[in-house]
């Protein structure tokens, strides 16, 4: 008979997809609190929705520059331009270049590698946490897991609808 300590331990690791997914926070952009901000460790473009800029009456500040974002949202998207906006995160403010997208996204803003590097963020998708240095010391922002789950279910259901409507 095997003793408890001699039995092989079974360990289940999360899938690679689950480990690499981003997480959702709220962030102050300019002077507005923006909810449903996705922190994504993927491609190198910060994205803001046209409707967010329209709502805050900032569309006249957009620098017209159409770019093709390939592989974005499982398709290719042409941007409407770029805009520089200050982003404030728990004591750290950085001017961030956003690509403006007019589409049907579930997130208002998607922050990717340029913002992560500029803020010197250490992201942990496992802990749903961002840590970064400020003048007052190391600060952190926790991801909102409830909103992330809601957004994930919206994304999954909308992608299923697209499959069935082809």
C-alpha positions in Angstrom: 0.0 0.0 0.0 1.3 3.4 -1.0 1.7 6.1 1.6 -0.1 9.4 1.0 3.2 11.3 0.3 4.3 8.7 -2.2 1.3 8.9 -4.4 1.8 10.9 -7.6 0.3 14.4 -7.4 -2.0 15.3 -10.2 -1.7 19.0 -11.2 -3.9 20.8 -13.7 -2.4 23.9 -15.3 -4.6 26.6 -16.8 -4.7 26.7 -20.6 -2.2 29.0 -22.4 -5.2 31.1 -23.6 -6.4 31.6 -20.1 -3.0 32.6 -18.9 -2.5 35.2 -21.6 -5.8 36.9 -21.5 -5.9 40.5 -20.3 -8.0 42.0 -17.6 -10.4 44.9 -17.1 -9.9 48.1 -15.1 -11.3 51.6 -14.9 -9.0 54.5 -15.7 -9.0 58.3 -15.9 -8.4 59.5 -19.4 -8.2 63.3 -19.6 -10.6 64.2 -16.8 -13.1 61.4 -17.5 -13.4 58.1 -15.7 -13.5 55.4 -18.4 -14.9 52.0 -17.4 -14.3 48.7 -19.4 -10.6 49.3 -20.1 -8.9 46.1 -21.2 -5.3 45.6 -20.4 -4.0 43.4 -23.1 -0.5 42.1 -23.4 -1.0 41.4 -27.2 -0.2 43.6 -30.2 1.3 47.1 -29.9 -1.5 49.6 -30.3 -3.5 51.5 -27.7 -7.1 51.7 -28.9 -10.0 54.0 -28.0 -13.5 53.9 -29.3 -14.8 56.7 -31.5 -18.0 56.8 -29.5 -16.0 57.6 -26.2 -14.4 60.6 -27.9 -17.7 61.6 -29.4 -19.4 61.4 -26.0 -16.7 63.6 -24.4 -16.7 66.0 -27.4 -13.1 65.3 -28.3 -13.5 64.2 -32.0 -12.0 67.5 -33.3 -8.8 66.6 -31.6 -8.3 63.5 -33.7 -5.3 63.5 -36.0 -6.5 62.0 -39.2 -4.3 59.0 -40.1 -5.9 55.8 -41.4 -4.0 52.6 -40.5 -4.9 49.0 -40.9 -4.9 47.0 -37.7 -4.6 43.4 -38.9 -5.7 40.6 -36.7 -7.7 42.9 -34.5 -11.0 41.5 -33.2 -10.5 38.5 -35.4 -10.7 40.8 -38.5 -8.8 43.8 -40.0 -9.9 47.3 -38.9 -9.1 50.6 -40.4 -8.6 53.3 -37.8 -10.2 56.8 -38.1 -7.0 58.5 -36.8 -4.9 59.0 -33.7 -5.3 61.1 -30.5 -2.9 62.0 -27.7 -4.6 61.9 -24.3 -3.3 62.0 -20.7 -4.0 58.8 -18.8 -4.0 58.8 -15.0 -3.5 55.6 -13.0 -3.1 55.8 -9.2 -0.6 58.6 -9.1 1.0 58.2 -12.5 0.1 60.3 -15.5 1.4 59.6 -19.0 0.4 61.1 -22.3 -0.8 58.1 -24.4 -1.2 57.8 -28.2 -4.4 56.0 -29.0 -5.6 54.6 -32.4 -9.2 55.6 -32.8 -11.5 52.8 -33.9 -15.2 53.1 -34.9 -16.6 49.7 -34.4 -18.6 47.4 -32.3 -16.2 46.6 -29.4 -17.2 45.6 -25.9 -14.4 47.6 -24.4 -14.1 51.4 -24.4 -10.3 51.5 -24.3 -7.7 48.8 -24.9 -4.3 49.5 -23.5 -1.5 47.4 -24.8 2.3 47.2 -24.8 3.0 50.9 -25.5 1.1 52.1 -22.4 2.4 49.1 -20.3 6.0 50.0 -21.1 5.6 53.7 -20.7 4.0 53.3 -17.2 6.7 50.7 -16.4 3.8 48.3 -15.4 4.4 44.8 -14.2 1.2 43.0 -15.1 0.0 39.8 -13.5 -2.9 38.3 -15.3 -2.9 35.4 -12.8 -3.4 37.9 -9.9 -5.5 40.4 -12.0 -3.1 43.1 -10.8 -0.9 45.9 -12.3 2.0 47.2 -10.3 4.0 50.3 -11.3 6.4 52.9 -9.9 5.2 56.5 -9.1 6.9 59.4 -7.2 5.0 58.2 -4.1 6.3 54.6 -4.4 4.9 51.4 -5.9 1.2 51.6 -6.7 -1.2 48.9 -7.9 -4.5 48.6 -9.7 -6.6 45.5 -9.3 -8.6 44.1 -12.2 -12.4 44.0 -12.0 -13.0 40.2 -12.3 -16.8 40.6 -12.4 -16.7 43.1 -15.3 -14.1 40.9 -17.1 -16.4 37.9 -16.8 -19.4 39.9 -18.1 -17.3 41.3 -21.0 -16.0 37.8 -21.8 -19.5 36.3 -22.0 -20.6 39.2 -24.2 -17.6 38.6 -26.5 -18.2 34.9 -26.7 -22.0 35.3 -27.4 -21.4 37.9 -30.1 -18.8 35.8 -31.8 -21.2 32.8 -31.8 -23.9 35.0 -33.3 -21.4 36.0 -36.1 -20.7 32.4 -36.8 -24.3 31.4 -37.1 -25.3 34.4 -39.2 -22.8 33.6 -42.0 
